[in-house]
Every structure is written in structure tokens, then in C-alpha cells.
Amino acid sequence: MGMIKLHIPKGSAKVFIEKADPKVYFQIYNLLSYKKDYGKWEKPESLYDPYEKSFPVGLLPRVKTFLNCKGYRVRIIDERELSGIILNSEWNPKYELRKYQKKAVKKAVRSKMGVLALPVGSGKTIVGLRIIHELNLSAMIVVHTKELLYQWAEKVEEILHVEAGIVGDNKWNEKPVTIAMIQTLLSRGVDKLGLKYAIVLFDECHRTSAAEKFYKLGMSLPQIYRFGLSATPWRRIRGEEIKIEAVVGPILYEVKAEDLIKEGFLAKPKFDIIKYKSKMPSFSERYKELYEDMIMNNDERNKAIVERAVDLAKKGHRVLIDVKRIEHGKILVEMLREKGVNAEFLSSQSSDRWEILEKFKNGEINILVSTLLKEGVDIPEISTIILAGGGKSDIMTIQTIGRALRPKSRMKAIIVDIQDDDPLLFTHFIERQKALKQYYGSFYDKGMKSKAPIKVPEEGCTNNSS
């Protein structure tokens, strides 16, 4: 077969196909197609542009492999230029890299783009900063919450000994290493950026709920060095998730939580289940009303959660009760306070959230109810997570319980889930347990040894309707 030229122009995040057999364009269109969800119906779309004969740069490895397998020789003409500022960072020797972290950094520097899959608690931030340090070039780190904005800035200054720039939270102050909120960059425009950045790093890049924003921003950034940090890329690719790969490339390096638990870098998890009996079933046909009846305002369910939280706190655990609704959190906090427990509720709307987090870290509060601690917020003091919010999201389940899986000398990390008795909510419980079993491997069964492990159906055997 013949030669196909793939051309990346200067300053572009697109690859253009040149001199190819006509059928190749059709094959690549199909290769890069996905089903876009429009609520009640799906529409097939492709990330290949038939008018420009182009596709996103992150999909270059996928397209090249595909063409090679079809017998084509591929020539890549990359006209992009590396531009940026020399950083001269000074690494803090306190942060000595572990073996798997060194491998991740080495692979990233060599490959220039891709996703680094590292579990919560494995030191994703350290890996990202070490990549920047090794390349010694200016970098922009893209985040999606204020908590991550300031958490990254603090780590940049502590680990690299350089002042961090902040773009977000009504601030626009650029430095050679700038932490930027995706929402701010999209609303103000990347053309407002005053500095040149050689590296762009997307934190928590698995957030497929924001795939469209992620894609829009990523395609407007020309950096050659482009990386994603993720704790949960092990899931199957569905629909618009291909847009994540389109921006930063495929998974470069993956570390499994099971291996880090074996090596002692993460705490051994113990899994527990709360069972209860609802007084009344819900006859609602809409999920919103069902959720309010059977989760948020379910007295029997809430009482069971409160009793377990109080019992664990008496045994010395720092307990996080994770909820999805602010109203639900406030109900649980009120019930805990009625039992004389010093509990607090924390959400993105809490004006005193930093004070509350500090009290929890210091032990003044030993039960925290929150909608906030899904991604990125670092509180190693947590030793127990109660998944009170229901739902079936595997990403959110893993992200939330990862907050408890830091090494602890005194006790195991306890993960408590709620087995709901409503038929639909029970299928969501099974989905969460499936995610836990897949992510933690043999430690799921070991952590359930006090009782028979949940029989989690294999993929495709569960009713996923919602």
C-alpha cells in the first residue's frame, strides 16, 4: 500500500491528512465516530472533519496505528515549534519520587502527550510537577474547581519553589507556572493569555460530564507537551469520552490501586454495607421524586446512616458522609447534632468551608457531611467514607472513597455503602459495588471477609436503566 502524509501545522492542535486513497478518509471518519447523547436519543458524530480532512492531535496515535494495521506507511510532518519560558525551578528534596512515579514521568517526557492514570492518593500532583521540573519549561495547569486552583498553587510553590500564577476566582495573574480554571479560560478566551506556555496539563481529565468544555479548550491550545492526570481511566470508553483522548492523547501509563495497596502506599480498604427497611415504597415515575422519597427524605435510611456514623466516630474514625444534595446533607447534620455530635455540612456554597476543613483536620469535628469532596480536595485525616448519596457513577464512587485510602498506621480505611430496597436504587447499588470490585481487585473480597462478598454481576448482566 502507499504512503499517507499527516501534517500538523505550526500553532495547531489538528492533524491534516494529505495524499491519501479516498477510502482512507471514510475509514478514519468511522474510526473517530461516537454516539452523542441528546437525552432521549443519540446521534452519531465524528471527530474527523471531512471538509478540512483533519482530526484532533490527541488521536494521532490511534489513527497512525489504524493506518499501519491497514498496510499503509505513515509520514508525520510536524511543523509545531516548542515555545515557552525557561523555568529554573528548584525541586524540594522532601518529595522523593517513588519507583512508579519515576516511570510515569519518564514515559511522559519521552511521549510528549497522553494520560497518566494514577489512583487517588498516589501522588498525581507530584508526578505532574516533576514533569514540569524535568522539562524545565513554562506550564499551564488546568483545573475545574477553586479548591484545586489554590491547592495546586500551594504545591507549586512548596515543591518547585516558584511563585504560581492564578487565572480564575476573579483573578488573572500569570506566572511561568500558572494554575487556570477551565471556566475562566473559556469565558475570557485563551487569546487573553499573556505568556507562552510550553506545557499544558489537565488535572482530573476523566470528567466526562465536562467533555465538551474540555474539548473546546484543548483544541484552542497549541502546546506540543499536553498531558492529562486521571484517577479513573480504567472504565470503558463511551460516547463523548473520546474527546478526552482527542485533547491529550491515549493512556501512557497506568498504576492500579490494588498494586499500591500491596506495596503499602495506600491503606487496605474494608467494605461495609448498611441495610435498612423503608416504611413506604415510592410510586413516583420520575427519578427526581424517587430520589427525594427514597434517599433524601427516607427516615429509616437516614437513621441507619447516622447510627453507623456515630458508632464509627466513637471508635476513633474521622467520618465523611458523602451526599449529592445540599438538602440531604443538612438533614443528616441536624440528625447528628440531635444526638450530640459535633458535625458540620460542607458544600461549594459554604462561605466558611476553609475553617470547617481546618476544624476537621484538627479533630474538632469528627463527622463531616459534604457534597464537595469528590475530586482533588486533599484530607488525609479521613478514615471512613459513607456513600449516602446513592447513584451509580463509577467515577464519583472511586473519587470519593479515594479520599479515605491514605496510609494509616492505626486502622483500615472503611468504605460504607447503602443497600437500598427500591428496585431501581438497588441496581445503582450493584453498579457501585461493581466499580469497587473492578477498581480494588482482590482487596474487595478481602475487605468483605466478615461477610459473604456481594455477588456482583459481570458486565452486561445488570439492568442499567435510570
C-alpha positions, 0 to 999 in steps of 0.5 A: 500500500502507499504512503499517507502524509499527516501534517500538523501545522505550526500553532495547531492542535489538528492533524491534516491528512494529505495524499491519501486513497479516498477510502482512507478518509471514510475509514478514519471518519468511522474510526473517530465516530461516537454516539452523542447523547441528546437525552432521549436519543443519540446521534452519531458524530465524528471527530474527523472533519471531512471538509478540512480532512483533519482530526484532533492531535490527541488521536494521532496515535490511534489513527497512525496505528489504524493506518499501519494495521491497514498496510499503509506507511505513515509520514508525520510532518510536524511543523509545531515549534516548542515555545515557552519560558525557561523555568529554573525551578528548584525541586524540594528534596522532601518529595522523593519520587517513588519507583512508579512515579519515576516511570510515569514521568519518564514515559511522559517526557519521552511521549510528549502527550497522553494520560497518566492514570494514577489512583487517588492518593498516589501522588498525581500532583507530584508526578505532574510537577516533576514533569514540569521540573524535568522539562524545565519549561513554562506550564499551564495547569488546568483545573475545574474547581477553586479548591484545586486552583489554590491547592495546586498553587500551594504545591507549586510553590512548596515543591518547585519553589516558584511563585504560581500564577492564578487565572480564575476566582476573579483573578488573572495573574500569570506566572511561568507556572500558572494554575487556570480554571477551565471556566475562566479560560473559556469565558475570557478566551485563551487569546487573553493569555499573556505568556507562552506556555510550553506545557499544558496539563489537565488535572482530573481529565476523566470528567466526562460530564465536562467533555465538551468544555474540555474539548473546546479548550484543548483544541484552542491550545497549541502546546506540543507537551499536553498531558492529562492526570486521571484517577479513573481511566480504567472504565470503558470508553463511551460516547463523548469520552473520546474527546478526552483522548482527542485533547491529550492523547491515549493512556501512557501509563497506568498504576492500579490501586490494588498494586499500591495497596500491596506495596503499602502506599495506600491503606487496605480498604474494608467494605461495609454495607448498611441495610435498612427497611423503608416504611413506604415504597415510592410510586413516583415515575420520575427519578427526581421524586424517587430520589427525594422519597427514597434517599433524601427524605427516607427516615429509616435510611437516614437513621441507619446512616447516622447510627453507623456514623456515630458508632464509627466516630466513637471508635476513633474514625474521622467520618465523611458522609458523602451526599449529592444534595445540599438538602440531604446533607443538612438533614443528616447534620441536624440528625447528628447534632440531635444526638450530640455530635459535633458535625458540620455540612460542607458544600461549594456554597459554604462561605466558611468551608476553609475553617470547617476543613481546618476544624476537621483536620484538627479533630474538632469535628469528627463527622463531616457531611459534604457534597464537595469532596469528590475530586482533588480536595486533599484530607488525609485525616479521613478514615471512613467514607459513607456513600449516602448519596446513592447513584451509580457513577463509577467515577464519583464512587472511586473519587470519593472513597479515594479520599479515605485510602491514605496510609494509616498506621492505626486502622483500615480505611472503611468504605460504607455503602447503602443497600437500598430496597427500591428496585431501581436504587438497588441496581445503582447499588450493584453498579457501585459495588461493581466499580469497587470490585473492578477498581480494588481487585482482590482487596474487595473480597478481602475487605468483605471477609466478615461477610459473604462478598456481594455477588456482583454481576459481570458486565452486561448482566445488570439492568442499567436503566435510570 
